[in-house]
Amino acid sequence: MHRMIDVGCGYGGLTKLIADYLGITEVVVIDFEDLRVKNSEEKIIISR
């Protein structure tokens, strides 16, 4: 299993692109704005 953490994930578009390209199966995102994290969760699989 590959894991990735993205600090300052924004809306998750780049995070998803990188995770898909590298075959990463578990992604944790962190951002100061809850709305951005929520939008990221809709794009990528989130592990908490």
HTML snippet that shows the backbone in 3Dmol.js (N, CA, C, O; Angstrom):
<script src="https://3Dmol.org/build/3Dmol-min.js"></script>
<div id="view" style="width:600px;height:400px;position:relative"></div>
<script>
const pdb = `
ATOM      1  N   MET A   1       0.840  -1.172   0.000  1.00  0.00           N
ATOM      2  CA  MET A   1       0.000   0.000   0.000  1.00  0.00           C
ATOM      3  C   MET A   1       0.891   1.242   0.000  1.00  0.00           C
ATOM      4  O   MET A   1       1.871   1.324   0.740  1.00  0.00           O
ATOM      5  N   HIS A   2       0.534   2.186  -0.830  1.00  0.00           N
ATOM      6  CA  HIS A   2       1.236   3.452  -0.862  1.00  0.00           C
ATOM      7  C   HIS A   2       0.387   4.517  -0.200  1.00  0.00           C
ATOM      8  O   HIS A   2      -0.836   4.529  -0.343  1.00  0.00           O
ATOM      9  N   ARG A   3       1.037   5.406   0.521  1.00  0.00           N
ATOM     10  CA  ARG A   3       0.327   6.464   1.228  1.00  0.00           C
ATOM     11  C   ARG A   3       0.912   7.815   0.862  1.00  0.00           C
ATOM     12  O   ARG A   3       2.085   7.935   0.509  1.00  0.00           O
ATOM     13  N   MET A   4       0.060   8.830   0.956  1.00  0.00           N
ATOM     14  CA  MET A   4       0.491  10.187   0.649  1.00  0.00           C
ATOM     15  C   MET A   4      -0.215  11.143   1.592  1.00  0.00           C
ATOM     16  O   MET A   4      -1.375  10.931   1.943  1.00  0.00           O
ATOM     17  N   ILE A   5       0.482  12.197   2.005  1.00  0.00           N
ATOM     18  CA  ILE A   5      -0.132  13.264   2.778  1.00  0.00           C
ATOM     19  C   ILE A   5       0.074  14.561   2.003  1.00  0.00           C
ATOM     20  O   ILE A   5       1.162  14.825   1.490  1.00  0.00           O
ATOM     21  N   ASP A   6      -0.968  15.354   1.925  1.00  0.00           N
ATOM     22  CA  ASP A   6      -0.891  16.642   1.233  1.00  0.00           C
ATOM     23  C   ASP A   6      -1.287  17.729   2.217  1.00  0.00           C
ATOM     24  O   ASP A   6      -2.454  17.848   2.589  1.00  0.00           O
ATOM     25  N   VAL A   7      -0.316  18.514   2.632  1.00  0.00           N
ATOM     26  CA  VAL A   7      -0.556  19.622   3.544  1.00  0.00           C
ATOM     27  C   VAL A   7      -0.790  20.865   2.695  1.00  0.00           C
ATOM     28  O   VAL A   7       0.062  21.252   1.896  1.00  0.00           O
ATOM     29  N   GLY A   8      -1.948  21.483   2.874  1.00  0.00           N
ATOM     30  CA  GLY A   8      -2.325  22.616   2.035  1.00  0.00           C
ATOM     31  C   GLY A   8      -2.907  22.115   0.726  1.00  0.00           C
ATOM     32  O   GLY A   8      -2.505  22.548  -0.354  1.00  0.00           O
ATOM     33  N   CYS A   9      -3.860  21.196   0.835  1.00  0.00           N
ATOM     34  CA  CYS A   9      -4.377  20.461  -0.321  1.00  0.00           C
ATOM     35  C   CYS A   9      -5.208  21.304  -1.278  1.00  0.00           C
ATOM     36  O   CYS A   9      -5.424  20.905  -2.423  1.00  0.00           O
ATOM     37  N   GLY A  10      -5.676  22.458  -0.829  1.00  0.00           N
ATOM     38  CA  GLY A  10      -6.560  23.244  -1.691  1.00  0.00           C
ATOM     39  C   GLY A  10      -7.832  22.458  -1.972  1.00  0.00           C
ATOM     40  O   GLY A  10      -8.441  21.899  -1.060  1.00  0.00           O
ATOM     41  N   TYR A  11      -8.226  22.419  -3.231  1.00  0.00           N
ATOM     42  CA  TYR A  11      -9.453  21.697  -3.585  1.00  0.00           C
ATOM     43  C   TYR A  11      -9.197  20.268  -4.051  1.00  0.00           C
ATOM     44  O   TYR A  11     -10.135  19.582  -4.459  1.00  0.00           O
ATOM     45  N   GLY A  12      -7.957  19.807  -3.999  1.00  0.00           N
ATOM     46  CA  GLY A  12      -7.645  18.401  -4.215  1.00  0.00           C
ATOM     47  C   GLY A  12      -7.379  17.966  -5.642  1.00  0.00           C
ATOM     48  O   GLY A  12      -7.091  16.792  -5.874  1.00  0.00           O
ATOM     49  N   GLY A  13      -7.466  18.867  -6.603  1.00  0.00           N
ATOM     50  CA  GLY A  13      -7.250  18.488  -7.995  1.00  0.00           C
ATOM     51  C   GLY A  13      -5.852  17.957  -8.260  1.00  0.00           C
ATOM     52  O   GLY A  13      -5.694  16.900  -8.871  1.00  0.00           O
ATOM     53  N   LEU A  14      -4.840  18.676  -7.807  1.00  0.00           N
ATOM     54  CA  LEU A  14      -3.454  18.244  -8.016  1.00  0.00           C
ATOM     55  C   LEU A  14      -3.157  16.990  -7.192  1.00  0.00           C
ATOM     56  O   LEU A  14      -2.429  16.103  -7.636  1.00  0.00           O
ATOM     57  N   THR A  15      -3.721  16.929  -6.003  1.00  0.00           N
ATOM     58  CA  THR A  15      -3.546  15.744  -5.160  1.00  0.00           C
ATOM     59  C   THR A  15      -4.058  14.498  -5.868  1.00  0.00           C
ATOM     60  O   THR A  15      -3.387  13.466  -5.876  1.00  0.00           O
ATOM     61  N   LYS A  16      -5.241  14.590  -6.459  1.00  0.00           N
ATOM     62  CA  LYS A  16      -5.819  13.451  -7.181  1.00  0.00           C
ATOM     63  C   LYS A  16      -4.961  13.072  -8.371  1.00  0.00           C
ATOM     64  O   LYS A  16      -4.719  11.889  -8.610  1.00  0.00           O
ATOM     65  N   LEU A  17      -4.500  14.054  -9.117  1.00  0.00           N
ATOM     66  CA  LEU A  17      -3.666  13.793 -10.286  1.00  0.00           C
ATOM     67  C   LEU A  17      -2.396  13.040  -9.891  1.00  0.00           C
ATOM     68  O   LEU A  17      -2.036  12.049 -10.527  1.00  0.00           O
ATOM     69  N   ILE A  18      -1.735  13.500  -8.867  1.00  0.00           N
ATOM     70  CA  ILE A  18      -0.500  12.856  -8.409  1.00  0.00           C
ATOM     71  C   ILE A  18      -0.782  11.456  -7.868  1.00  0.00           C
ATOM     72  O   ILE A  18      -0.059  10.511  -8.187  1.00  0.00           O
ATOM     73  N   ALA A  19      -1.830  11.317  -7.049  1.00  0.00           N
ATOM     74  CA  ALA A  19      -2.167  10.009  -6.480  1.00  0.00           C
ATOM     75  C   ALA A  19      -2.504   9.006  -7.573  1.00  0.00           C
ATOM     76  O   ALA A  19      -2.061   7.859  -7.517  1.00  0.00           O
ATOM     77  N   ASP A  20      -3.274   9.418  -8.558  1.00  0.00           N
ATOM     78  CA  ASP A  20      -3.617   8.522  -9.668  1.00  0.00           C
ATOM     79  C   ASP A  20      -2.371   8.139 -10.455  1.00  0.00           C
ATOM     80  O   ASP A  20      -2.187   6.969 -10.788  1.00  0.00           O
ATOM     81  N   TYR A  21      -1.529   9.094 -10.750  1.00  0.00           N
ATOM     82  CA  TYR A  21      -0.323   8.846 -11.554  1.00  0.00           C
ATOM     83  C   TYR A  21       0.628   7.877 -10.849  1.00  0.00           C
ATOM     84  O   TYR A  21       1.217   7.001 -11.482  1.00  0.00           O
ATOM     85  N   LEU A  22       0.770   8.045  -9.533  1.00  0.00           N
ATOM     86  CA  LEU A  22       1.700   7.205  -8.774  1.00  0.00           C
ATOM     87  C   LEU A  22       1.067   5.934  -8.225  1.00  0.00           C
ATOM     88  O   LEU A  22       1.757   5.107  -7.629  1.00  0.00           O
ATOM     89  N   GLY A  23      -0.238   5.768  -8.418  1.00  0.00           N
ATOM     90  CA  GLY A  23      -0.923   4.577  -7.922  1.00  0.00           C
ATOM     91  C   GLY A  23      -1.060   4.554  -6.411  1.00  0.00           C
ATOM     92  O   GLY A  23      -1.057   3.488  -5.795  1.00  0.00           O
ATOM     93  N   ILE A  24      -1.180   5.713  -5.825  1.00  0.00           N
ATOM     94  CA  ILE A  24      -1.296   5.816  -4.371  1.00  0.00           C
ATOM     95  C   ILE A  24      -2.716   5.445  -3.962  1.00  0.00           C
ATOM     96  O   ILE A  24      -3.688   5.915  -4.552  1.00  0.00           O
ATOM     97  N   THR A  25      -2.819   4.602  -2.952  1.00  0.00           N
ATOM     98  CA  THR A  25      -4.111   4.064  -2.555  1.00  0.00           C
ATOM     99  C   THR A  25      -4.686   4.714  -1.302  1.00  0.00           C
ATOM    100  O   THR A  25      -5.867   4.534  -1.007  1.00  0.00           O
ATOM    101  N   GLU A  26      -3.885   5.456  -0.567  1.00  0.00           N
ATOM    102  CA  GLU A  26      -4.363   6.096   0.655  1.00  0.00           C
ATOM    103  C   GLU A  26      -3.827   7.517   0.709  1.00  0.00           C
ATOM    104  O   GLU A  26      -2.616   7.736   0.660  1.00  0.00           O
ATOM    105  N   VAL A  27      -4.738   8.482   0.809  1.00  0.00           N
ATOM    106  CA  VAL A  27      -4.358   9.896   0.802  1.00  0.00           C
ATOM    107  C   VAL A  27      -4.949  10.588   2.020  1.00  0.00           C
ATOM    108  O   VAL A  27      -6.129  10.417   2.328  1.00  0.00           O
ATOM    109  N   VAL A  28      -4.139  11.360   2.703  1.00  0.00           N
ATOM    110  CA  VAL A  28      -4.592  12.186   3.814  1.00  0.00           C
ATOM    111  C   VAL A  28      -4.378  13.633   3.394  1.00  0.00           C
ATOM    112  O   VAL A  28      -3.284  14.000   2.965  1.00  0.00           O
ATOM    113  N   VAL A  29      -5.420  14.461   3.516  1.00  0.00           N
ATOM    114  CA  VAL A  29      -5.303  15.870   3.143  1.00  0.00           C
ATOM    115  C   VAL A  29      -5.503  16.755   4.359  1.00  0.00           C
ATOM    116  O   VAL A  29      -6.301  16.457   5.247  1.00  0.00           O
ATOM    117  N   ILE A  30      -4.759  17.846   4.377  1.00  0.00           N
ATOM    118  CA  ILE A  30      -4.849  18.820   5.462  1.00  0.00           C
ATOM    119  C   ILE A  30      -4.923  20.197   4.831  1.00  0.00           C
ATOM    120  O   ILE A  30      -4.131  20.530   3.949  1.00  0.00           O
ATOM    121  N   ASP A  31      -5.872  20.993   5.285  1.00  0.00           N
ATOM    122  CA  ASP A  31      -5.954  22.383   4.854  1.00  0.00           C
ATOM    123  C   ASP A  31      -6.597  23.176   5.981  1.00  0.00           C
ATOM    124  O   ASP A  31      -7.320  22.617   6.805  1.00  0.00           O
ATOM    125  N   PHE A  32      -6.337  24.461   6.018  1.00  0.00           N
ATOM    126  CA  PHE A  32      -6.896  25.306   7.072  1.00  0.00           C
ATOM    127  C   PHE A  32      -8.370  25.617   6.847  1.00  0.00           C
ATOM    128  O   PHE A  32      -9.071  25.988   7.788  1.00  0.00           O
ATOM    129  N   GLU A  33      -8.846  25.473   5.627  1.00  0.00           N
ATOM    130  CA  GLU A  33     -10.241  25.766   5.333  1.00  0.00           C
ATOM    131  C   GLU A  33     -11.025  24.468   5.170  1.00  0.00           C
ATOM    132  O   GLU A  33     -10.719  23.653   4.301  1.00  0.00           O
ATOM    133  N   ASP A  34     -12.036  24.284   6.012  1.00  0.00           N
ATOM    134  CA  ASP A  34     -12.841  23.057   5.993  1.00  0.00           C
ATOM    135  C   ASP A  34     -13.489  22.810   4.639  1.00  0.00           C
ATOM    136  O   ASP A  34     -13.600  21.662   4.208  1.00  0.00           O
ATOM    137  N   LEU A  35     -13.919  23.872   3.960  1.00  0.00           N
ATOM    138  CA  LEU A  35     -14.571  23.711   2.660  1.00  0.00           C
ATOM    139  C   LEU A  35     -13.628  23.060   1.652  1.00  0.00           C
ATOM    140  O   LEU A  35     -14.055  22.228   0.852  1.00  0.00           O
ATOM    141  N   ARG A  36     -12.374  23.425   1.683  1.00  0.00           N
ATOM    142  CA  ARG A  36     -11.404  22.826   0.753  1.00  0.00           C
ATOM    143  C   ARG A  36     -11.209  21.348   1.034  1.00  0.00           C
ATOM    144  O   ARG A  36     -11.129  20.543   0.106  1.00  0.00           O
ATOM    145  N   VAL A  37     -11.133  20.987   2.304  1.00  0.00           N
ATOM    146  CA  VAL A  37     -10.985  19.572   2.653  1.00  0.00           C
ATOM    147  C   VAL A  37     -12.224  18.804   2.212  1.00  0.00           C
ATOM    148  O   VAL A  37     -12.112  17.706   1.667  1.00  0.00           O
ATOM    149  N   LYS A  38     -13.397  19.369   2.440  1.00  0.00           N
ATOM    150  CA  LYS A  38     -14.637  18.708   2.018  1.00  0.00           C
ATOM    151  C   LYS A  38     -14.649  18.482   0.509  1.00  0.00           C
ATOM    152  O   LYS A  38     -15.015  17.399   0.053  1.00  0.00           O
ATOM    153  N   ASN A  39     -14.258  19.482  -0.265  1.00  0.00           N
ATOM    154  CA  ASN A  39     -14.213  19.338  -1.715  1.00  0.00           C
ATOM    155  C   ASN A  39     -13.171  18.308  -2.132  1.00  0.00           C
ATOM    156  O   ASN A  39     -13.382  17.579  -3.101  1.00  0.00           O
ATOM    157  N   SER A  40     -12.058  18.236  -1.424  1.00  0.00           N
ATOM    158  CA  SER A  40     -11.038  17.230  -1.719  1.00  0.00           C
ATOM    159  C   SER A  40     -11.575  15.832  -1.490  1.00  0.00           C
ATOM    160  O   SER A  40     -11.284  14.913  -2.255  1.00  0.00           O
ATOM    161  N   GLU A  41     -12.364  15.672  -0.428  1.00  0.00           N
ATOM    162  CA  GLU A  41     -12.919  14.356  -0.109  1.00  0.00           C
ATOM    163  C   GLU A  41     -13.827  13.848  -1.224  1.00  0.00           C
ATOM    164  O   GLU A  41     -13.958  12.640  -1.416  1.00  0.00           O
ATOM    165  N   GLU A  42     -14.450  14.764  -1.955  1.00  0.00           N
ATOM    166  CA  GLU A  42     -15.312  14.352  -3.047  1.00  0.00           C
ATOM    167  C   GLU A  42     -14.511  13.881  -4.257  1.00  0.00           C
ATOM    168  O   GLU A  42     -15.048  13.170  -5.106  1.00  0.00           O
ATOM    169  N   LYS A  43     -13.247  14.261  -4.352  1.00  0.00           N
ATOM    170  CA  LYS A  43     -12.405  13.925  -5.504  1.00  0.00           C
ATOM    171  C   LYS A  43     -11.515  12.709  -5.269  1.00  0.00           C
ATOM    172  O   LYS A  43     -11.235  11.945  -6.192  1.00  0.00           O
ATOM    173  N   ILE A  44     -11.076  12.538  -4.027  1.00  0.00           N
ATOM    174  CA  ILE A  44     -10.108  11.478  -3.742  1.00  0.00           C
ATOM    175  C   ILE A  44     -10.554  10.678  -2.525  1.00  0.00           C
ATOM    176  O   ILE A  44     -11.377  11.135  -1.732  1.00  0.00           O
ATOM    177  N   ILE A  45     -10.005   9.495  -2.391  1.00  0.00           N
ATOM    178  CA  ILE A  45     -10.297   8.651  -1.236  1.00  0.00           C
ATOM    179  C   ILE A  45      -9.503   9.208  -0.053  1.00  0.00           C
ATOM    180  O   ILE A  45      -8.292   9.406  -0.145  1.00  0.00           O
ATOM    181  N   ILE A  46     -10.182   9.450   1.025  1.00  0.00           N
ATOM    182  CA  ILE A  46      -9.555  10.066   2.190  1.00  0.00           C
ATOM    183  C   ILE A  46      -9.464   9.045   3.316  1.00  0.00           C
ATOM    184  O   ILE A  46     -10.425   8.330   3.600  1.00  0.00           O
ATOM    185  N   SER A  47      -8.317   8.987   3.944  1.00  0.00           N
ATOM    186  CA  SER A  47      -8.129   8.158   5.132  1.00  0.00           C
ATOM    187  C   SER A  47      -8.050   9.085   6.327  1.00  0.00           C
ATOM    188  O   SER A  47      -7.371  10.111   6.285  1.00  0.00           O
ATOM    189  N   ARG A  48      -8.743   8.725   7.389  1.00  0.00           N
ATOM    190  CA  ARG A  48      -8.682   9.554   8.612  1.00  0.00           C
ATOM    191  C   ARG A  48      -8.096   8.752   9.741  1.00  0.00           C
ATOM    192  O   ARG A  48      -7.959   9.261  10.854  1.00  0.00           O
TER     193      ARG A  48
END
`;
const viewer = $3Dmol.createViewer("view");
viewer.addModel(pdb, "pdb");
viewer.setStyle({}, {cartoon: {color: "spectrum"}});
viewer.zoomTo();
viewer.render();
</script>
